Amino acid sequence: ALQDIGERMDRIRGIKGRPSGLLRINASNIAIPLAVTPVVAAMAERYPDVTVEVFAEQGLVDIVGEGFDAGIRLGEMIAQDMVTVRLTPPFKAVVVASPAYIGKHGRPRDVADLANHNCIGYRLVRSGGLYRWDLNEDGKDVVVETRGTAVVTDSLGAIDLALAGVGLAYVFEPLVRADLAAGRLVQVLPKTAIEEPGLFLYFPRRASMAPKLRAFIDTAQEIGRASMRTPGRAA
């Protein structure tokens, strides 16, 4: 009941032209640099009465049951009964390494050769398991178990380790676009890269009436259009 009252008050303020209140978003870790940070920065200027609280984690959660206004995940992970808004174009998952690592250990020749390389692993926090890399081999999707001397719980940690020459990292291409362009990282096995559907904002239909969420959507879509017109920028 208190949540309904708060939402009604937010709508009343929105009708008066002032989106306000606390906007709680549950987002995957990789969504923060790719889709959240530029939107929150823009909203701070445009909508100073809106506070955006971002809770970052890997797994899916019940955003309604846990009191979030919206979530951000890859398109394939979202329940069909949710309203979705695209935040980024599709992007590829790539395997990268530093020139120093390649100079010392060489490049993997194929998917099977990954077993002979130091691969930076991902620990799935909710399940506790290790993430298996999704790759394309001869036109077919394959799931590869990797091993190595380091395990992290987010992509940014894997990128830092790859830059330090520790091993191969499996990451989404927009996160390492600048490093690839500058030569700090090199893509290996490029033909094995799969394409992900991109990141989407999702929320229950009734939440779309909230002015604070509408402000976030409008800002995100404007930033997305601008970035797509600017070559070389991350989605």
HELIX and SHEET records of a PDB file:
HELIX    1   1 LEU A    2  ILE A   15  1                                  14    
HELIX    2   2 ALA A   31  ALA A   31  1                                   1    
HELIX    3   3 ILE A   32  VAL A   36  3                                   5    
HELIX    4   4 THR A   37  ARG A   46  1                                  10    
HELIX    5   5 GLY A   75  MET A   77  5                                   3    
HELIX    6   6 PRO A   99  HIS A  105  1                                   7    
HELIX    7   7 ALA A  112  ASN A  116  5                                   5    
HELIX    8   8 SER A  155  LEU A  163  1                                   9    
HELIX    9   9 GLU A  173  ALA A  182  1                                  10    
HELIX   10  10 PRO A  190  THR A  192  5                                   3    
HELIX   11  11 ARG A  205  MET A  209  5                                   5    
HELIX   12  12 PRO A  211  ARG A  229  1                                  19    
SHEET    1   A 5 VAL A  50  ALA A  56  0                                        
SHEET    2   A 5 GLY A  21  ALA A  27  1                                        
SHEET    3   A 5 ALA A  70  LEU A  74  1                                        
SHEET    4   A 5 LEU A 199  PHE A 203 -1                                        
SHEET    5   A 5 VAL A  83  ARG A  86 -1                                        
SHEET    1   B 3 ALA A 169  PHE A 172  0                                        
SHEET    2   B 3 PHE A  91  ALA A  97 -1                                        
SHEET    3   B 3 VAL A 186  VAL A 188 -1                                        
SHEET    1   C 3 ALA A 169  PHE A 172  0                                        
SHEET    2   C 3 PHE A  91  ALA A  97 -1                                        
SHEET    3   C 3 ILE A 194  GLU A 196 -1                                        
SHEET    1   D 2 GLY A 121  TYR A 122  0                                        
SHEET    2   D 2 VAL A 151  VAL A 152  1                                        
SHEET    1   E 2 TRP A 133  GLU A 137  0                                        
SHEET    2   E 2 LYS A 140  VAL A 144 -1                                        
END                                                                             
